[in-house]
Amino acid sequence: MRFFTRDCNTGFRDGFMLLQVFYNKGNFNRYYKGFMLLQHFARHF
């Protein structure tokens, strides 16, 4: 259970960093899609 939680946290952190990269590039469309995808995963966990 502890490993699962740590794995999820790593995934969320990597996803957030990826969103920041898209946002910094000014590609809002990809940023929005990535954010929706992250919310989709957040609903399942």
N, CA, C and O of each residue as an XYZ file, in Angstrom:
180
protein
N       0.838     -1.202      0.000
C       0.000      0.000      0.000
C       0.879      1.260      0.000
O       0.592      2.237     -0.692
N       1.937      1.209      0.782
C       2.831      2.358      0.856
C       3.528      2.582     -0.488
O       3.712      3.716     -0.930
N       3.910      1.476     -1.123
C       4.566      1.563     -2.434
C       3.608      2.146     -3.464
O       3.998      2.969     -4.292
N       2.348      1.711     -3.408
C       1.330      2.188     -4.345
C       1.140      3.695     -4.206
O       1.036      4.411     -5.202
N       1.095      4.166     -2.966
C       0.904      5.592     -2.710
C       2.090      6.388     -3.236
O       1.919      7.431     -3.868
N       3.308      5.882     -2.967
C       4.501      6.587     -3.430
C       4.530      6.627     -4.958
O       4.915      7.636     -5.549
N       4.126      5.534     -5.591
C       4.101      5.459     -7.049
C       3.107      6.473     -7.608
O       3.386      7.122     -8.616
N       1.959      6.612     -6.965
C       0.939      7.572     -7.406
C       1.460      8.996     -7.261
O       1.277      9.821     -8.157
N       2.105      9.284     -6.142
C       2.630     10.627     -5.907
C       3.669     10.987     -6.957
O       3.710     12.123     -7.430
N       4.511     10.020     -7.325
C       5.524     10.252     -8.355
C       4.852     10.547     -9.684
O       5.280     11.440    -10.416
N       3.807      9.806     -9.996
C       3.077     10.008    -11.243
C       2.437     11.383    -11.295
O       2.470     12.049    -12.330
N       1.855     11.808    -10.182
C       1.217     13.130    -10.136
C       2.254     14.243    -10.268
O       2.021     15.245    -10.945
N       3.419     14.054     -9.605
C       4.462     15.077     -9.671
C       4.995     15.196    -11.099
O       5.179     16.304    -11.605
N       5.241     14.061    -11.744
C       5.727     14.067    -13.128
C       4.688     14.687    -14.047
O       5.028     15.445    -14.956
N       3.424     14.364    -13.812
C       2.350     14.912    -14.631
C       2.256     16.420    -14.475
O       2.046     17.146    -15.447
N       2.414     16.883    -13.240
C       2.340     18.324    -12.981
C       3.496     19.053    -13.652
O       3.313     20.136    -14.208
N       4.701     18.453    -13.601
C       5.863     19.045    -14.253
C       5.633     19.125    -15.761
O       6.004     20.107    -16.404
N       5.019     18.081    -16.315
C       4.722     18.048    -17.747
C       3.732     19.156    -18.102
O       3.865     19.811    -19.136
N       2.734     19.360    -17.232
C       1.751     20.428    -17.463
C       2.435     21.792    -17.448
O       2.113     22.661    -18.258
N       3.377     21.976    -16.529
C       4.086     23.252    -16.444
C       4.894     23.507    -17.709
O       4.981     24.642    -18.177
N       5.486     22.449    -18.262
C       6.256     22.581    -19.502
C       5.345     23.039    -20.631
O       5.686     23.952    -21.384
N       4.174     22.394    -20.744
C       3.217     22.775    -21.786
C       2.738     24.215    -21.580
O       2.599     24.979    -22.535
N       2.491     24.566    -20.328
C       1.992     25.908    -20.022
C       3.041     26.973    -20.360
O       2.722     28.029    -20.906
N       4.300     26.670    -20.022
C       5.380     27.620    -20.290
C       5.595     27.816    -21.786
O       6.010     28.889    -22.223
N       5.315     26.787    -22.564
C       5.454     26.891    -24.014
C       4.301     27.685    -24.622
O       4.353     28.077    -25.788
N       3.271     27.915    -23.828
C       2.141     28.690    -24.321
C       1.153     27.840    -25.096
O       0.234     28.365    -25.724
N       1.340     26.521    -25.054
C       0.423     25.641    -25.777
C      -0.733     25.294    -24.850
O      -0.755     24.224    -24.240
N      -1.693     26.209    -24.749
C      -2.785     26.056    -23.783
C      -3.655     24.840    -24.082
O      -4.173     24.207    -23.162
N      -3.818     24.510    -25.364
C      -4.664     23.380    -25.736
C      -4.131     22.084    -25.133
O      -4.889     21.299    -24.564
N      -2.837     21.867    -25.260
C      -2.231     20.657    -24.694
C      -2.276     20.706    -23.174
O      -2.502     19.691    -22.515
N      -2.058     21.904    -22.624
C      -2.098     22.073    -21.172
C      -3.470     21.683    -20.633
O      -3.577     20.978    -19.629
N      -4.511     22.148    -21.309
C      -5.874     21.862    -20.872
C      -6.184     20.376    -20.982
O      -6.784     19.797    -20.076
N      -5.779     19.754    -22.091
C      -6.018     18.320    -22.276
C      -5.284     17.516    -21.214
O      -5.823     16.550    -20.675
N      -4.057     17.914    -20.916
C      -3.271     17.231    -19.896
C      -3.907     17.369    -18.522
O      -3.918     16.426    -17.730
N      -4.435     18.556    -18.251
C      -5.085     18.805    -16.968
C      -6.341     17.950    -16.818
O      -6.598     17.400    -15.747
N      -7.116     17.840    -17.887
C      -8.325     17.022    -17.853
C      -7.966     15.553    -17.658
O      -8.660     14.826    -16.948
N      -6.874     15.119    -18.296
C      -6.417     13.742    -18.159
C      -5.991     13.472    -16.716
O      -6.276     12.408    -16.166
N      -5.307     14.447    -16.108
C      -4.863     14.312    -14.725
C      -6.068     14.221    -13.790
O      -6.066     13.428    -12.849
N      -7.090     15.029    -14.046
C      -8.307     14.982    -13.234
C      -8.999     13.634    -13.394
O      -9.560     13.099    -12.437
N      -8.956     13.086    -14.609
C      -9.566     11.788    -14.880
C      -8.903     10.716    -14.021
O      -9.585      9.871    -13.441
N      -7.559     10.752    -13.940
C      -6.840      9.775    -13.123
C      -7.102     10.020    -11.639
O      -7.225      9.075    -10.859
N      -7.186     11.298    -11.255
C      -7.411     11.648     -9.852
C      -8.759     11.116     -9.374
O      -8.908     10.761     -8.205
N      -9.732     11.062    -10.267
C     -11.054     10.549     -9.894
C     -10.988      9.060     -9.587
O     -11.744      8.562     -8.753
N     -10.088      8.350    -10.254
C     -10.025      6.898    -10.072
C      -9.235      6.492     -8.837
O      -9.411      5.385     -8.327
N      -8.366      7.374     -8.349
C      -7.556      7.004     -7.179
C      -8.192      7.529     -5.902
O      -7.657      7.319     -4.813
